[in-house]
Amino acid sequence: MNPVIGFLDERPRLGHLLALASGALLTLAFAPYEWRPLAILSPALLFVLWWGQTPGWAALRGYLYGLGMFGAGVHWIYHSLYLFGSAIAPLAALITALFVAFLALYPALLGYLLARFSPRTAGLALVIVFPAAWVLFEWWRGWFLTGFPWLLLGTSQVDTGLAGYVPVLGAFGASLIVALMAGVLAWMIVRASPRVVAGGLAGLALAWAVGLALTRVEWTEPDGAPLTVSLLQGAVDQREKWGPEAVDDALTLYGGLTRQALGSDIVLWPETAIPAFYHEVYEPLLELAQEVEAAGGSMVTGIFVYDFESRNMYNSIVHVSEQPAAYHKRHLVPFGEYMPLRGLLRWLDAYLEIPMSDLSSGSGRPLLDVGGITMGTTVCYEDAFGGQAIEALPEAQLLLNVSNDAWFGDSIAPHQHMEIARMRSLESGRDMLRATNTGVSAVIGHRGELIATSPQFEAHVLTTQAQPRAGVTPFARWGNNAAILLTLILLAGGWLAGRRGSAADSN
């Protein structure tokens, strides 16, 4: 028996503790820490801790891993509920704990199923089946109950050599490569023979080399001249955003910032920059937009829109003009923008005060024409869904995202969110304009690189250039289908090969 496995088998509690710790360590692979190798090392350790365990022990270790991963990685939900949602501290802590406890069920179920059904051959199980099943569960988590595609392994590789896989297979495809590398590393630990170690190192080097080669491919091309863009960041504290003088104060603030940006081709305000409906502030917004147009530009803002015919409220992006065009957010945040199961959960209204939390979903493709430039639009959390963002392609020449990360305070969430936005640029081969209320506002290049950023929690006008682009990446053509199909093929192939091996052994 491998001495490492034997040592852990004799000390099961140590194995449980390592599962919890390795889950927490995975968070360090993501922004703002960016210890990228941990995205490979952390799941590799979990695979080792799962190997040879009973379904019950594997489920327990998966659950502990999930508690560490999501407890460390999404604890910022407490900030939103307590600091800005007016929930009392115990209730905010309880809701956050329940959310983390629910998310931890994903790796718990995964561990159980792998221990119950995966091949007994270490190479097949660790190198193929475990990684493929991991990615399938990431994908499931990305859409089940509206989806929570946070802390995907692939997202952590936005600026490493493995980023080359992203325009081809997207975030889930990059997750598959990372998970496969973790599986190879786990196999090297479990078997630890010179032959296995040599083969494993060769496999890791090959995966890295292919990724590096792909980073040199230009999937899209410039489309016209670069644009001068100005992103406005008002840095209004979320606790002051809905005060009695908030609308007038916001108009004064953003009016001043807008006049600093005159001459830019596009002037972009963040999500819900003005805490009012568009029709309520139409005149002062139009006056500012006309000043921008007189200087040769276009003004765009995130704002709430009320439809008088349907009586629906939307969280929208509006190109302000005499004939305005709007995109209405389609993927709403549960509990933040609408209340699921309202009949059962109405009692929460007495404890949470979240403005505009009864919105409607928009429809149609996420496209907006701004001054002759076609924009692919997302509002806040929508940029976490790569399959949705590419619905704007191939028409979109630029990506545009408005967000209000003020909800997360001075936590790790705004940095994680920025990293996710960078993945959307990398997947689509498009520059992105990303304006937020308190930061981080940025212009992101088509390779996911940060061209320019605003300082957090400071009123700022970020003026730089962005390049409209044309062309389609492989991911924009295939979406998540290619990565998930490849994952299913690996999973089925590894499982069937394991069954044949077991049948041969029994004969």
SETOR-332520 format. One record per residue (C-alpha): z, x, y; residue number from 1; residue in one letter. Coordinates in Angstrom, 1 decimal, m for minus. Layout:
<sites>
[[Z, X, Y], NUM, 'A'],
...
</sites>
This chain:
<sites>
[[0.0, 0.0, 0.0], 1, 'M'],
[[m0.7, 1.1, 3.5], 2, 'N'],
[[2.5, 2.5, 5.0], 3, 'P'],
[[2.1, 0.6, 8.2], 4, 'V'],
[[1.6, m2.7, 6.4], 5, 'I'],
[[4.5, m1.9, 4.0], 6, 'G'],
[[6.8, m1.0, 6.9], 7, 'F'],
[[6.0, m4.4, 8.7], 8, 'L'],
[[6.3, m6.4, 5.5], 9, 'D'],
[[9.9, m5.0, 5.0], 10, 'E'],
[[10.8, m5.9, 8.6], 11, 'R'],
[[9.2, m9.4, 9.2], 12, 'P'],
[[11.3, m10.0, 12.4], 13, 'R'],
[[9.8, m6.8, 13.8], 14, 'L'],
[[6.4, m8.2, 13.1], 15, 'G'],
[[7.3, m11.5, 14.9], 16, 'H'],
[[8.5, m9.5, 17.9], 17, 'L'],
[[5.3, m7.4, 17.9], 18, 'L'],
[[3.3, m10.6, 17.9], 19, 'A'],
[[5.1, m11.9, 21.0], 20, 'L'],
[[4.8, m8.6, 22.8], 21, 'A'],
[[1.1, m8.0, 21.9], 22, 'S'],
[[0.3, m11.5, 23.3], 23, 'G'],
[[2.0, m10.6, 26.6], 24, 'A'],
[[0.2, m7.3, 26.7], 25, 'L'],
[[m3.2, m9.0, 26.6], 26, 'L'],
[[m2.5, m10.3, 30.1], 27, 'T'],
[[m2.6, m6.8, 31.3], 28, 'L'],
[[m6.3, m6.5, 30.3], 29, 'A'],
[[m7.2, m9.0, 33.1], 30, 'F'],
[[m7.0, m8.8, 36.9], 31, 'A'],
[[m5.0, m7.7, 38.8], 32, 'P'],
[[m3.9, m5.1, 36.2], 33, 'Y'],
[[m7.3, m4.4, 34.6], 34, 'E'],
[[m6.1, m2.3, 31.6], 35, 'W'],
[[m9.3, m3.2, 29.9], 36, 'R'],
[[m8.7, m1.5, 26.5], 37, 'P'],
[[m5.8, m3.9, 25.8], 38, 'L'],
[[m8.4, m6.6, 25.3], 39, 'A'],
[[m9.3, m4.8, 22.1], 40, 'I'],
[[m5.9, m3.4, 21.1], 41, 'L'],
[[m3.9, m6.6, 21.5], 42, 'S'],
[[m5.9, m8.8, 19.2], 43, 'P'],
[[m6.3, m5.9, 16.8], 44, 'A'],
[[m2.6, m5.7, 16.4], 45, 'L'],
[[m2.4, m9.5, 15.9], 46, 'L'],
[[m5.1, m9.2, 13.1], 47, 'F'],
[[m3.0, m6.6, 11.4], 48, 'V'],
[[0.1, m8.8, 11.7], 49, 'L'],
[[m1.8, m11.7, 10.2], 50, 'W'],
[[m3.2, m9.7, 7.3], 51, 'W'],
[[m1.7, m10.5, 3.9], 52, 'G'],
[[0.7, m13.1, 5.4], 53, 'Q'],
[[1.4, m16.6, 4.0], 54, 'T'],
[[m0.1, m19.4, 6.1], 55, 'P'],
[[3.4, m20.2, 7.5], 56, 'G'],
[[4.2, m16.7, 8.6], 57, 'W'],
[[0.7, m16.3, 10.1], 58, 'A'],
[[1.1, m19.6, 12.0], 59, 'A'],
[[4.4, m18.4, 13.4], 60, 'L'],
[[3.1, m15.1, 14.5], 61, 'R'],
[[0.1, m16.8, 16.0], 62, 'G'],
[[2.4, m19.1, 17.9], 63, 'Y'],
[[4.5, m16.3, 19.2], 64, 'L'],
[[1.4, m14.4, 20.2], 65, 'Y'],
[[0.3, m17.5, 22.1], 66, 'G'],
[[3.7, m17.8, 23.9], 67, 'L'],
[[3.4, m14.2, 25.0], 68, 'G'],
[[m0.2, m14.5, 26.0], 69, 'M'],
[[0.0, m17.7, 28.0], 70, 'F'],
[[3.5, m17.3, 29.1], 71, 'G'],
[[2.6, m14.1, 30.8], 72, 'A'],
[[m0.9, m15.1, 31.7], 73, 'G'],
[[m0.5, m18.6, 33.2], 74, 'V'],
[[3.0, m18.8, 34.4], 75, 'H'],
[[1.6, m19.2, 37.9], 76, 'W'],
[[1.3, m23.0, 37.2], 77, 'I'],
[[5.0, m23.1, 38.2], 78, 'Y'],
[[4.1, m21.9, 41.7], 79, 'H'],
[[1.7, m24.8, 42.1], 80, 'S'],
[[4.2, m27.4, 40.9], 81, 'L'],
[[7.4, m26.2, 42.6], 82, 'Y'],
[[6.3, m24.4, 45.8], 83, 'L'],
[[3.4, m26.7, 46.7], 84, 'F'],
[[3.6, m29.8, 44.5], 85, 'G'],
[[7.2, m30.7, 45.6], 86, 'S'],
[[8.4, m30.8, 42.0], 87, 'A'],
[[12.1, m29.9, 41.5], 88, 'I'],
[[12.5, m26.5, 39.9], 89, 'A'],
[[13.7, m27.8, 36.5], 90, 'P'],
[[10.7, m30.2, 36.2], 91, 'L'],
[[8.2, m27.6, 37.3], 92, 'A'],
[[9.7, m25.2, 34.8], 93, 'A'],
[[9.6, m27.8, 32.0], 94, 'L'],
[[5.9, m28.8, 32.7], 95, 'I'],
[[4.9, m25.1, 32.7], 96, 'T'],
[[6.8, m24.4, 29.5], 97, 'A'],
[[5.2, m27.5, 27.8], 98, 'L'],
[[1.8, m26.3, 28.9], 99, 'F'],
[[2.3, m22.8, 27.5], 100, 'V'],
[[3.8, m24.3, 24.3], 101, 'A'],
[[0.7, m26.5, 23.9], 102, 'F'],
[[m1.7, m23.6, 24.5], 103, 'L'],
[[0.1, m21.5, 21.9], 104, 'A'],
[[m0.8, m24.0, 19.3], 105, 'L'],
[[m4.4, m22.6, 19.3], 106, 'Y'],
[[m3.6, m19.1, 17.9], 107, 'P'],
[[m0.9, m20.7, 15.7], 108, 'A'],
[[m3.5, m23.0, 14.0], 109, 'L'],
[[m6.0, m20.1, 13.9], 110, 'L'],
[[m3.5, m17.9, 12.1], 111, 'G'],
[[m2.7, m20.6, 9.6], 112, 'Y'],
[[m6.3, m21.3, 8.8], 113, 'L'],
[[m7.2, m17.6, 8.4], 114, 'L'],
[[m4.3, m17.0, 6.1], 115, 'A'],
[[m5.2, m20.0, 4.1], 116, 'R'],
[[m9.0, m19.7, 3.8], 117, 'F'],
[[m10.2, m16.2, 4.8], 118, 'S'],
[[m11.5, m13.7, 2.3], 119, 'P'],
[[m9.1, m11.3, 0.6], 120, 'R'],
[[m11.3, m8.4, 1.2], 121, 'T'],
[[m10.0, m6.5, 4.2], 122, 'A'],
[[m13.4, m5.5, 5.5], 123, 'G'],
[[m14.9, m9.0, 5.4], 124, 'L'],
[[m11.8, m10.7, 6.8], 125, 'A'],
[[m10.7, m8.3, 9.5], 126, 'L'],
[[m14.2, m7.2, 10.7], 127, 'V'],
[[m16.1, m10.5, 10.5], 128, 'I'],
[[m14.1, m13.6, 9.8], 129, 'V'],
[[m11.0, m13.0, 12.0], 130, 'F'],
[[m13.1, m12.1, 15.1], 131, 'P'],
[[m15.6, m14.9, 14.6], 132, 'A'],
[[m12.8, m17.5, 14.2], 133, 'A'],
[[m11.0, m16.1, 17.3], 134, 'W'],
[[m14.1, m16.8, 19.4], 135, 'V'],
[[m14.7, m20.2, 17.9], 136, 'L'],
[[m11.2, m21.1, 19.0], 137, 'F'],
[[m11.8, m19.7, 22.5], 138, 'E'],
[[m14.8, m21.9, 22.7], 139, 'W'],
[[m12.8, m25.0, 21.5], 140, 'W'],
[[m10.1, m24.3, 24.1], 141, 'R'],
[[m12.9, m24.1, 26.7], 142, 'G'],
[[m13.8, m27.8, 26.3], 143, 'W'],
[[m11.1, m29.7, 24.4], 144, 'F'],
[[m9.1, m32.1, 26.7], 145, 'L'],
[[m11.4, m31.1, 29.6], 146, 'T'],
[[m11.1, m27.4, 28.8], 147, 'G'],
[[m9.0, m24.4, 29.8], 148, 'F'],
[[m11.3, m21.3, 29.5], 149, 'P'],
[[m8.8, m18.9, 31.0], 150, 'W'],
[[m8.0, m15.4, 29.5], 151, 'L'],
[[m11.2, m15.2, 27.5], 152, 'L'],
[[m11.5, m11.7, 25.9], 153, 'L'],
[[m15.0, m11.3, 27.3], 154, 'G'],
[[m13.9, m12.0, 30.9], 155, 'T'],
[[m11.8, m8.9, 30.9], 156, 'S'],
[[m14.9, m6.7, 30.4], 157, 'Q'],
[[m16.6, m7.7, 33.7], 158, 'V'],
[[m16.8, m4.0, 34.9], 159, 'D'],
[[m16.8, m2.0, 31.7], 160, 'T'],
[[m19.7, m0.9, 29.5], 161, 'G'],
[[m19.4, m4.1, 27.5], 162, 'L'],
[[m20.5, m6.1, 30.6], 163, 'A'],
[[m24.1, m5.5, 29.5], 164, 'G'],
[[m23.7, m8.2, 26.9], 165, 'Y'],
[[m22.7, m10.9, 29.4], 166, 'V'],
[[m26.2, m11.7, 30.9], 167, 'P'],
[[m27.4, m12.0, 27.3], 168, 'V'],
[[m24.7, m13.9, 25.5], 169, 'L'],
[[m22.3, m15.0, 28.3], 170, 'G'],
[[m18.5, m14.8, 28.3], 171, 'A'],
[[m18.1, m16.1, 24.8], 172, 'F'],
[[m20.7, m13.6, 23.5], 173, 'G'],
[[m18.8, m10.8, 25.2], 174, 'A'],
[[m15.6, m12.1, 23.6], 175, 'S'],
[[m17.3, m11.9, 20.3], 176, 'L'],
[[m18.2, m8.2, 20.8], 177, 'I'],
[[m14.6, m7.5, 21.9], 178, 'V'],
[[m13.2, m9.4, 19.0], 179, 'A'],
[[m15.4, m7.6, 16.5], 180, 'L'],
[[m14.3, m4.3, 18.0], 181, 'M'],
[[m10.7, m5.4, 17.6], 182, 'A'],
[[m11.5, m6.4, 14.0], 183, 'G'],
[[m12.9, m2.9, 13.3], 184, 'V'],
[[m9.8, m1.3, 14.8], 185, 'L'],
[[m7.6, m3.5, 12.6], 186, 'A'],
[[m9.6, m2.6, 9.5], 187, 'W'],
[[m9.1, 1.1, 10.4], 188, 'M'],
[[m5.3, 0.6, 10.6], 189, 'I'],
[[m5.0, m1.5, 7.4], 190, 'V'],
[[m7.2, 0.8, 5.3], 191, 'R'],
[[m6.7, 4.1, 7.1], 192, 'A'],
[[m9.0, 6.1, 4.8], 193, 'S'],
[[m11.2, 8.9, 6.2], 194, 'P'],
[[m14.3, 6.9, 5.3], 195, 'R'],
[[m13.1, 3.7, 6.9], 196, 'V'],
[[m11.9, 5.5, 10.1], 197, 'V'],
[[m15.2, 7.4, 10.4], 198, 'A'],
[[m17.3, 4.2, 9.9], 199, 'G'],
[[m15.1, 2.3, 12.3], 200, 'G'],
[[m15.4, 4.9, 15.0], 201, 'L'],
[[m19.1, 4.9, 14.5], 202, 'A'],
[[m19.2, 1.1, 14.8], 203, 'G'],
[[m17.1, 1.1, 18.0], 204, 'L'],
[[m19.3, 3.8, 19.6], 205, 'A'],
[[m22.5, 1.8, 18.7], 206, 'L'],
[[m21.1, m1.4, 20.3], 207, 'A'],
[[m20.2, 0.5, 23.4], 208, 'W'],
[[m23.6, 2.3, 23.6], 209, 'A'],
[[m25.6, m0.9, 23.2], 210, 'V'],
[[m23.5, m2.5, 26.0], 211, 'G'],
[[m24.1, 0.5, 28.3], 212, 'L'],
[[m27.8, 0.3, 27.6], 213, 'A'],
[[m27.9, m3.4, 28.5], 214, 'L'],
[[m26.1, m2.8, 31.8], 215, 'T'],
[[m29.3, m0.9, 33.0], 216, 'R'],
[[m31.6, m3.9, 32.4], 217, 'V'],
[[m32.5, m5.9, 35.5], 218, 'E'],
[[m32.8, m9.5, 34.4], 219, 'W'],
[[m33.6, m10.9, 37.8], 220, 'T'],
[[m35.4, m9.8, 40.9], 221, 'E'],
[[m34.9, m10.1, 44.7], 222, 'P'],
[[m36.4, m13.3, 46.2], 223, 'D'],
[[m37.1, m12.8, 49.9], 224, 'G'],
[[m35.1, m10.8, 52.5], 225, 'A'],
[[m31.3, m10.3, 52.4], 226, 'P'],
[[m29.3, m12.9, 54.3], 227, 'L'],
[[m26.4, m12.2, 56.7], 228, 'T'],
[[m23.5, m14.4, 55.5], 229, 'V'],
[[m20.1, m15.1, 57.0], 230, 'S'],
[[m17.2, m16.4, 54.9], 231, 'L'],
[[m14.3, m17.9, 56.8], 232, 'L'],
[[m10.8, m17.6, 55.5], 233, 'Q'],
[[m8.2, m19.5, 57.6], 234, 'G'],
[[m5.1, m18.4, 55.6], 235, 'A'],
[[m3.4, m21.8, 56.2], 236, 'V'],
[[m0.2, m22.0, 54.1], 237, 'D'],
[[m0.5, m24.8, 51.5], 238, 'Q'],
[[2.9, m26.1, 52.6], 239, 'R'],
[[1.5, m26.6, 56.2], 240, 'E'],
[[m1.9, m27.8, 55.2], 241, 'K'],
[[m1.1, m31.5, 55.3], 242, 'W'],
[[1.3, m31.6, 58.3], 243, 'G'],
[[1.0, m34.1, 61.2], 244, 'P'],
[[m1.1, m31.7, 63.4], 245, 'E'],
[[m2.9, m30.1, 60.5], 246, 'A'],
[[m6.4, m31.6, 61.2], 247, 'V'],
[[m6.5, m30.6, 64.9], 248, 'D'],
[[m5.0, m27.2, 64.1], 249, 'D'],
[[m7.6, m26.6, 61.3], 250, 'A'],
[[m10.5, m27.6, 63.5], 251, 'L'],
[[m9.3, m25.2, 66.3], 252, 'T'],
[[m8.7, m22.4, 63.8], 253, 'L'],
[[m12.1, m22.7, 62.0], 254, 'Y'],
[[m13.9, m23.5, 65.2], 255, 'G'],
[[m12.7, m20.1, 66.6], 256, 'G'],
[[m13.7, m18.3, 63.4], 257, 'L'],
[[m17.1, m20.0, 63.3], 258, 'T'],
[[m17.9, m18.8, 66.8], 259, 'R'],
[[m17.1, m15.2, 65.7], 260, 'Q'],
[[m19.7, m15.7, 63.0], 261, 'A'],
[[m22.6, m17.0, 65.2], 262, 'L'],
[[m25.8, m15.2, 64.3], 263, 'G'],
[[m25.2, m15.3, 60.6], 264, 'S'],
[[m27.7, m17.1, 58.4], 265, 'D'],
[[m25.0, m18.9, 56.5], 266, 'I'],
[[m21.5, m19.7, 57.7], 267, 'V'],
[[m19.3, m20.9, 54.8], 268, 'L'],
[[m15.9, m22.6, 55.1], 269, 'W'],
[[m13.6, m22.8, 52.0], 270, 'P'],
[[m12.6, m25.8, 49.9], 271, 'E'],
[[m11.0, m28.6, 51.9], 272, 'T'],
[[m10.9, m26.4, 54.9], 273, 'A'],
[[m10.1, m29.5, 57.0], 274, 'I'],
[[m7.5, m31.8, 55.4], 275, 'P'],
[[m9.5, m35.0, 56.2], 276, 'A'],
[[m12.5, m37.0, 55.0], 277, 'F'],
[[m15.9, m35.8, 56.3], 278, 'Y'],
[[m16.5, m39.0, 58.2], 279, 'H'],
[[m13.2, m38.6, 60.1], 280, 'E'],
[[m14.2, m35.2, 61.6], 281, 'V'],
[[m17.9, m35.7, 61.6], 282, 'Y'],
[[m18.4, m35.2, 65.3], 283, 'E'],
[[m16.5, m32.0, 65.9], 284, 'P'],
[[m18.0, m30.5, 62.7], 285, 'L'],
[[m21.5, m31.5, 63.8], 286, 'L'],
[[m20.9, m29.9, 67.2], 287, 'E'],
[[m19.9, m26.6, 65.5], 288, 'L'],
[[m22.9, m26.8, 63.1], 289, 'A'],
[[m25.3, m27.3, 66.0], 290, 'Q'],
[[m23.9, m24.1, 67.6], 291, 'E'],
[[m24.5, m22.3, 64.3], 292, 'V'],
[[m28.0, m23.7, 64.1], 293, 'E'],
[[m28.8, m22.7, 67.7], 294, 'A'],
[[m27.9, m19.2, 66.7], 295, 'A'],
[[m30.3, m19.4, 63.7], 296, 'G'],
[[m27.9, m20.3, 60.9], 297, 'G'],
[[m26.5, m23.1, 58.7], 298, 'S'],
[[m22.9, m24.2, 58.3], 299, 'M'],
[[m21.4, m25.3, 55.0], 300, 'V'],
[[m17.9, m26.5, 54.3], 301, 'T'],
[[m15.7, m27.7, 51.5], 302, 'G'],
[[m14.3, m31.1, 52.4], 303, 'I'],
[[m13.3, m34.5, 51.0], 304, 'F'],
[[m16.0, m37.2, 51.2], 305, 'V'],
[[m15.3, m41.0, 51.0], 306, 'Y'],
[[m18.1, m43.2, 49.7], 307, 'D'],
[[m17.8, m46.6, 51.4], 308, 'F'],
[[m20.0, m48.4, 48.9], 309, 'E'],
[[m18.3, m47.3, 45.7], 310, 'S'],
[[m14.9, m46.6, 47.4], 311, 'R'],
[[m14.8, m43.3, 45.6], 312, 'N'],
[[m13.3, m40.1, 46.9], 313, 'M'],
[[m14.9, m36.8, 46.2], 314, 'Y'],
[[m14.0, m33.1, 46.5], 315, 'N'],
[[m17.3, m31.9, 48.0], 316, 'S'],
[[m19.4, m29.2, 49.5], 317, 'I'],
[[m21.3, m30.4, 52.6], 318, 'V'],
[[m24.2, m28.8, 54.4], 319, 'H'],
[[m23.2, m30.0, 57.9], 320, 'V'],
[[m26.1, m31.3, 59.9], 321, 'S'],
[[m27.5, m34.5, 61.4], 322, 'E'],
[[m28.8, m35.3, 57.9], 323, 'Q'],
[[m26.0, m33.7, 55.8], 324, 'P'],
[[m26.4, m32.9, 52.1], 325, 'A'],
[[m23.5, m32.8, 49.7], 326, 'A'],
[[m22.5, m31.7, 46.3], 327, 'Y'],
[[m19.5, m33.6, 44.7], 328, 'H'],
[[m17.3, m31.8, 42.3], 329, 'K'],
[[m17.9, m32.9, 38.8], 330, 'R'],
[[m15.2, m31.1, 36.7], 331, 'H'],
[[m11.9, m32.3, 38.0], 332, 'L'],
[[m8.5, m30.7, 37.3], 333, 'V'],
[[m6.2, m33.0, 35.4], 334, 'P'],
[[m2.9, m33.8, 37.3], 335, 'F'],
[[m4.2, m32.0, 40.3], 336, 'G'],
[[m7.3, m34.1, 41.2], 337, 'E'],
[[m6.8, m37.0, 38.9], 338, 'Y'],
[[m4.1, m38.4, 36.7], 339, 'M'],
[[m5.1, m38.7, 33.0], 340, 'P'],
[[m3.5, m41.6, 31.1], 341, 'L'],
[[m2.4, m43.0, 34.4], 342, 'R'],
[[m0.8, m46.0, 32.9], 343, 'G'],
[[1.5, m43.9, 30.8], 344, 'L'],
[[2.2, m41.1, 33.3], 345, 'L'],
[[2.6, m43.1, 36.5], 346, 'R'],
[[6.2, m42.0, 36.6], 347, 'W'],
[[5.2, m38.5, 37.5], 348, 'L'],
[[4.1, m39.7, 40.9], 349, 'D'],
[[7.8, m40.0, 41.9], 350, 'A'],
[[8.3, m36.2, 41.2], 351, 'Y'],
[[5.0, m34.6, 42.2], 352, 'L'],
[[3.4, m34.9, 45.7], 353, 'E'],
[[m0.2, m33.6, 45.3], 354, 'I'],
[[m2.5, m34.8, 48.1], 355, 'P'],
[[m5.8, m36.4, 47.2], 356, 'M'],
[[m4.9, m36.5, 43.4], 357, 'S'],
[[m7.0, m39.6, 42.6], 358, 'D'],
[[m10.5, m38.3, 43.0], 359, 'L'],
[[m13.8, m39.3, 41.3], 360, 'S'],
[[m16.2, m37.0, 39.5], 361, 'S'],
[[m19.7, m36.4, 41.0], 362, 'G'],
[[m22.9, m36.4, 39.1], 363, 'S'],
[[m26.2, m34.6, 39.1], 364, 'G'],
[[m27.1, m31.0, 39.0], 365, 'R'],
[[m25.0, m28.5, 41.1], 366, 'P'],
[[m27.7, m27.7, 43.7], 367, 'L'],
[[m27.6, m27.7, 47.5], 368, 'L'],
[[m30.4, m26.7, 49.9], 369, 'D'],
[[m29.0, m24.7, 52.8], 370, 'V'],
[[m31.4, m23.5, 55.4], 371, 'G'],
[[m34.3, m23.3, 52.9], 372, 'G'],
[[m32.1, m21.4, 50.4], 373, 'I'],
[[m31.3, m23.2, 47.1], 374, 'T'],
[[m27.6, m22.8, 46.2], 375, 'M'],
[[m26.0, m23.2, 42.8], 376, 'G'],
[[m22.7, m24.8, 43.7], 377, 'T'],
[[m19.2, m25.0, 42.2], 378, 'T'],
[[m15.9, m26.1, 43.6], 379, 'V'],
[[m12.8, m24.1, 42.7], 380, 'C'],
[[m12.0, m24.4, 39.0], 381, 'Y'],
[[m15.6, m25.3, 38.1], 382, 'E'],
[[m16.6, m21.7, 38.2], 383, 'D'],
[[m14.5, m21.1, 35.0], 384, 'A'],
[[m17.2, m23.0, 33.0], 385, 'F'],
[[m20.2, m20.7, 32.5], 386, 'G'],
[[m22.3, m23.4, 30.7], 387, 'G'],
[[m21.9, m25.7, 33.8], 388, 'Q'],
[[m22.7, m23.0, 36.4], 389, 'A'],
[[m26.1, m22.2, 34.9], 390, 'I'],
[[m27.2, m25.8, 35.2], 391, 'E'],
[[m28.3, m24.8, 38.7], 392, 'A'],
[[m30.8, m22.3, 37.3], 393, 'L'],
[[m33.6, m21.3, 37.6], 394, 'P'],
[[m33.9, m22.9, 41.1], 395, 'E'],
[[m30.7, m21.5, 42.6], 396, 'A'],
[[m31.3, m18.3, 44.5], 397, 'Q'],
[[m27.6, m17.8, 45.3], 398, 'L'],
[[m24.4, m19.1, 43.9], 399, 'L'],
[[m21.8, m20.7, 46.2], 400, 'L'],
[[m18.2, m21.4, 45.4], 401, 'N'],
[[m15.4, m22.8, 47.6], 402, 'V'],
[[m11.8, m22.6, 46.4], 403, 'S'],
[[m8.3, m23.2, 47.4], 404, 'N'],
[[m6.2, m20.6, 45.6], 405, 'D'],
[[m3.4, m21.2, 48.1], 406, 'A'],
[[m2.0, m23.4, 45.4], 407, 'W'],
[[m1.1, m20.3, 43.4], 408, 'F'],
[[0.7, m18.4, 46.2], 409, 'G'],
[[1.1, m14.7, 45.8], 410, 'D'],
[[0.7, m14.7, 42.0], 411, 'S'],
[[m1.8, m13.2, 39.6], 412, 'I'],
[[m3.9, m16.4, 39.5], 413, 'A'],
[[m6.2, m15.7, 42.5], 414, 'P'],
[[m7.1, m12.3, 41.1], 415, 'H'],
[[m7.8, m13.9, 37.7], 416, 'Q'],
[[m9.9, m16.5, 39.3], 417, 'H'],
[[m11.9, m13.9, 41.2], 418, 'M'],
[[m12.6, m12.1, 37.9], 419, 'E'],
[[m13.8, m15.3, 36.4], 420, 'I'],
[[m16.1, m15.9, 39.4], 421, 'A'],
[[m17.6, m12.4, 38.9], 422, 'R'],
[[m18.5, m13.4, 35.3], 423, 'M'],
[[m20.6, m16.3, 36.6], 424, 'R'],
[[m22.6, m13.9, 38.8], 425, 'S'],
[[m23.1, m11.5, 35.9], 426, 'L'],
[[m24.2, m14.3, 33.5], 427, 'E'],
[[m26.7, m15.7, 36.0], 428, 'S'],
[[m28.0, m12.6, 37.7], 429, 'G'],
[[m27.2, m14.1, 41.1], 430, 'R'],
[[m25.1, m13.0, 44.1], 431, 'D'],
[[m22.2, m15.4, 44.9], 432, 'M'],
[[m20.7, m16.4, 48.1], 433, 'L'],
[[m17.0, m17.3, 47.4], 434, 'R'],
[[m14.9, m18.7, 50.3], 435, 'A'],
[[m11.2, m19.4, 49.7], 436, 'T'],
[[m8.4, m20.7, 52.0], 437, 'N'],
[[m6.0, m17.7, 51.6], 438, 'T'],
[[m8.0, m15.2, 49.5], 439, 'G'],
[[m9.5, m13.6, 47.7], 440, 'V'],
[[m12.8, m14.5, 49.6], 441, 'S'],
[[m15.7, m12.3, 48.5], 442, 'A'],
[[m19.4, m11.8, 48.2], 443, 'V'],
[[m20.2, m10.9, 44.6], 444, 'I'],
[[m23.3, m9.0, 43.6], 445, 'G'],
[[m25.7, m10.1, 40.8], 446, 'H'],
[[m24.1, m7.6, 38.4], 447, 'R'],
[[m20.6, m9.0, 39.0], 448, 'G'],
[[m19.6, m6.3, 41.4], 449, 'E'],
[[m17.6, m6.9, 44.6], 450, 'L'],
[[m19.8, m6.3, 47.6], 451, 'I'],
[[m17.1, m7.2, 50.1], 452, 'A'],
[[m13.8, m9.0, 50.1], 453, 'T'],
[[m11.3, m10.5, 52.6], 454, 'S'],
[[m7.7, m9.4, 52.8], 455, 'P'],
[[m5.4, m12.0, 51.2], 456, 'Q'],
[[m3.2, m14.3, 53.4], 457, 'F'],
[[m5.0, m13.2, 56.6], 458, 'E'],
[[m7.3, m15.2, 58.8], 459, 'A'],
[[m10.6, m13.4, 58.5], 460, 'H'],
[[m14.3, m13.6, 58.9], 461, 'V'],
[[m16.1, m11.7, 56.2], 462, 'L'],
[[m19.6, m10.9, 57.3], 463, 'T'],
[[m22.0, m9.0, 55.0], 464, 'T'],
[[m25.3, m9.4, 53.3], 465, 'Q'],
[[m26.3, m11.3, 50.2], 466, 'A'],
[[m29.6, m11.1, 48.4], 467, 'Q'],
[[m31.3, m14.3, 47.1], 468, 'P'],
[[m32.8, m13.7, 43.6], 469, 'R'],
[[m35.2, m15.3, 41.2], 470, 'A'],
[[m35.6, m15.0, 37.5], 471, 'G'],
[[m33.6, m16.1, 34.5], 472, 'V'],
[[m31.2, m14.1, 32.3], 473, 'T'],
[[m31.2, m14.7, 28.5], 474, 'P'],
[[m27.8, m16.5, 28.9], 475, 'F'],
[[m29.3, m18.8, 31.6], 476, 'A'],
[[m31.9, m19.8, 29.0], 477, 'R'],
[[m29.7, m20.2, 26.0], 478, 'W'],
[[m26.3, m21.0, 27.5], 479, 'G'],
[[m23.3, m20.8, 25.2], 480, 'N'],
[[m25.5, m21.9, 22.2], 481, 'N'],
[[m26.6, m18.4, 21.2], 482, 'A'],
[[m23.1, m16.9, 21.2], 483, 'A'],
[[m21.6, m19.9, 19.3], 484, 'I'],
[[m24.5, m20.0, 16.8], 485, 'L'],
[[m24.0, m16.2, 16.1], 486, 'L'],
[[m20.3, m16.8, 15.8], 487, 'T'],
[[m20.8, m19.6, 13.2], 488, 'L'],
[[m23.3, m17.5, 11.3], 489, 'I'],
[[m20.8, m14.6, 11.1], 490, 'L'],
[[m18.0, m16.9, 10.1], 491, 'L'],
[[m19.9, m18.7, 7.4], 492, 'A'],
[[m21.5, m15.5, 6.1], 493, 'G'],
[[m18.2, m13.6, 5.9], 494, 'G'],
[[m16.5, m16.6, 4.2], 495, 'W'],
[[m19.3, m17.1, 1.6], 496, 'L'],
[[m19.4, m13.4, 0.9], 497, 'A'],
[[m15.7, m13.4, 0.3], 498, 'G'],
[[m15.9, m16.4, m2.1], 499, 'R'],
[[m18.6, m14.7, m4.1], 500, 'R'],
[[m16.5, m11.5, m4.3], 501, 'G'],
[[m13.5, m13.5, m5.5], 502, 'S'],
[[m15.7, m15.3, m8.1], 503, 'A'],
[[m17.1, m12.0, m9.3], 504, 'A'],
[[m13.6, m10.6, m9.6], 505, 'D'],
[[m12.4, m13.6, m11.7], 506, 'S'],
[[m15.3, m13.1, m14.1], 507, 'N'],
</sites>
